[in-house]
Amino acid sequence: MIRLVLNVLWLIFGGWLSGLLWLFGGAILALTVVGLPWSFAAWRIASYSFWPFGREVVWRDAATGREDLGTGGVGVVLNVIWFIFAGWYLALTHLIIAVVEFVSIIGIPFALKDLELARLALAPVGRTIREKP
């Protein structure tokens, strides 16, 4: 029940905007065709941005038990390119929002989720979202 309340509050106070912006960014990346690997990562982040409580971010091989695009050398290269062109300032945005949320006691759970989003924004390729056990 508490997860539902936190997710609804998150959605009302900015989660919808964050999720929509990640969806939009993924769509723009998909239009370029070259950006397809990153567009799928952006859409996963959008899903997490809309409804983060009760879910966690994990490396894809930890979630599935297999190695794929994001866990090998290709994933590292894709994450380095992402970090240079988009990741650092997207993470910085989530970090600034988290600092503002930390100011109030009520905002601390939301700040922690924004810090997770900042970490995810730094290197999203090879990560997936799963329900917490």
C-alpha positions, 0 to 999 in steps of 0.5 A, a space after each residue: 500500500 505504501 508503494 502505491 501511495 509513493 508512486 501516485 505522489 511521485 507521478 503527480 509531482 513530476 514523475 509524469 513529466 520525467 517519464 514523458 521527457 524520457 519517452 520523447 528522447 527515446 523517440 528522437 533517438 529512434 528516428 535517427 536509426 543510429 540511436 536505436 540502442 540508446 532509445 530502448 535504454 531511454 524507454 526503460 528509464 521512462 518506464 522506471 520514471 513513471 512508477 519507480 517504487 517497488 522496482 529496482 535497476 539491475 544489470 541485465 545479466 543479473 536479471 536474466 542469467 545471460 550475457 547480451 549487448 549491454 554486458 560486453 564490450 559493445 555495451 561499454 562502448 555504447 555507455 561511454 558514447 552515451 555518457 559523453 553526449 547525454 548521460 552526464 547532464 541528464 544525471 546532473 539534472 536528476 542530481 539537482 532535483 534530488 538535492 532540492 527534494 532532500 531539503 524536506 523530510 517528506 522528499 527524502 524517498 523521492 530524492 533517493 529515487 532521483 539518485 537512482 535515476 541519475 545513476 541509471 542516466 550515466 550508463 543505461 545500456 545493459 540495465 533492466 528494471 525488475 520488480 523488487 522481491 
